[in-house]
Amino acid sequence: MRSQDPNKPLKVFISICFRVSFLCWPGIAGIIIGSTEIFENYYQYGVMESSAAPYYFDVIFGSFVFGGTLLSLVLLPTCGNIIVPAAIIFVDISLFAGCISWIPFTIGRGFEVPMGLRLSISSTLISFFILVLDLVGIVIPIYKEYGIKGLFNRKKFYYGGMFVQPCVRETAIKRISEGWKEYSNNRVSIAKENIEITDDIHSGNQVLENHGV
């Protein structure tokens, strides 16, 4: 069924903006900055030098962000944008926690690699806003309609995986079902009334016959 949501284009646009921003920053940027510093450390101090350890974290975390974001932009559409909402929320919370844990690694070398510090802080802010959008576009609508258990049942999302599609089809079917149930109950009620009236008529006729009328 075609979506009747007039805000669909805006929701898709917002999802793409935040997902692509996070994919590039810190995803790709973290990989590039970390790899550059590791490459420089390799020639200056040796690849096993402890000072290079934070840059490995840059590469690993950047790869994690890159892969986690591709889940929403590439893998999810191949599945018809249908997924368990809790899975998306778990990935986004994990990325947010990773951004926070990344900050201490970059603060210690902020003067050495200022770009890394700016990268970690700004990435944390982007990740935080993604969680806010998850709350507004996923958690609240699903909770209102299905309760907490709805977060663990498969739902269809708009592209980007930050807004769940309105359950127009399910709502329509539910209304039709309720209407049919009400109609059936009314039919049964009318049938019972007709039976009672018929019984009353038969009883009256029987009384008249008994009195010879």
BELVENHU-V974038 format. One record per helix or strand of 2 or more residues. SS is the DSSP state (alpha for helix, beta for strand). FROM is the first residue (numbers start at 1). TO is the last residue. If there is no record, write none. Layout:
SS:FROM:TO / SS:FROM:TO
This chain:
alpha:8:44 / alpha:50:78 / beta:82:84 / alpha:85:107 / alpha:114:146 / alpha:148:152 / beta:154:157 / alpha:168:210
